[in-house]
Amino acid sequence: MKNGLFKVLSKFNKKMLPNYSQKQLDLAKATKLQKAIIGWKTWVTKNSLK
Protein backbone atom coordinates (compact mmCIF):
# COMPACT_ATOMS: atom_id res chain seq x y z
CA MET A 1 0.00 0.00 0.00
CA LYS A 2 2.65 2.50 1.07
CA ASN A 3 4.95 1.58 -1.81
CA GLY A 4 2.12 2.07 -4.31
CA LEU A 5 1.44 5.56 -2.96
CA PHE A 6 5.07 6.55 -3.42
CA LYS A 7 5.08 5.18 -6.98
CA VAL A 8 2.09 7.41 -7.80
CA LEU A 9 3.80 10.40 -6.19
CA SER A 10 6.94 9.64 -8.17
CA LYS A 11 4.99 9.73 -11.44
CA PHE A 12 3.41 13.04 -10.37
CA ASN A 13 6.85 14.46 -9.60
CA LYS A 14 8.18 13.46 -12.98
CA LYS A 15 5.31 15.10 -14.87
CA MET A 16 4.60 18.21 -12.80
CA LEU A 17 7.74 19.31 -10.97
CA PRO A 18 10.76 20.86 -12.70
CA ASN A 19 13.82 18.77 -13.47
CA TYR A 20 16.77 20.75 -12.12
CA SER A 21 19.42 18.24 -13.20
CA GLN A 22 18.65 18.87 -16.87
CA LYS A 23 18.74 22.63 -16.21
CA GLN A 24 22.12 22.17 -14.50
CA LEU A 25 21.06 24.08 -11.40
CA ASP A 26 23.91 24.99 -9.05
CA LEU A 27 22.84 23.94 -5.54
CA ALA A 28 24.85 26.76 -4.01
CA LYS A 29 22.69 29.27 -5.91
CA ALA A 30 19.36 27.47 -5.49
CA THR A 31 16.53 29.20 -3.65
CA LYS A 32 14.86 27.67 -0.61
CA LEU A 33 11.89 26.61 -2.74
CA GLN A 34 14.15 24.87 -5.25
CA LYS A 35 15.97 23.08 -2.44
CA ALA A 36 12.63 22.01 -0.95
CA ILE A 37 11.51 20.59 -4.31
CA ILE A 38 14.80 18.70 -4.68
CA GLY A 39 14.44 17.30 -1.15
CA TRP A 40 10.83 16.27 -1.78
CA LYS A 41 11.69 14.52 -5.04
CA THR A 42 14.62 12.73 -3.39
CA TRP A 43 12.50 11.55 -0.45
CA VAL A 44 9.69 10.28 -2.69
CA THR A 45 12.12 8.53 -5.04
CA LYS A 46 13.96 6.89 -2.14
CA ASN A 47 10.72 5.56 -0.65
CA SER A 48 9.30 4.38 -3.96
CA LEU A 49 12.36 2.17 -4.52
CA LYS A 50 12.00 0.29 -1.22
N, C-alpha and C positions, 0 to 999 in steps of 0.2 A: 504494500500500500504506500508506504513512505517513499520507496524507490520510484514508484510510478509517478508520484507527485513531482519529484525532482526532475524526472525525465520530461514532463510537460513544461515545467518551469525553464528547463534548459532550451527547449524548442522555442519558447517565448523569447528568451534572452537572445537567441540567435537571430530571430526575425525582427525584433523591435528595438533592442538596445544597440548603441553604436559599437563598432569593432575598432578599438583603439590600436590594436597591434598592426592592422593594415594601414592605419593613418600614421604610424610610427610616432605615437605620443611619447614625449619624454616625461617620465614619472616625476622628475624633479620640478617640472613646470605645470603639472596637472593641478586642476582646481580640486576643491574638496568634493564636489559633486562627481567629478570624473573618477576620483579615487574610490568613492563610495560605490559607483557602478562597477568598477574593476573588482572590488572586494565582493560585491554581491554575485557577480558572474563566476568568480573563483569558488565561492562557497557553494553555489548551486551545482557547478560542474563537479566539484569534489564529492558532493553527496550523491549525485546521480550515478557516479561510477562505482559506488560501493555495492 
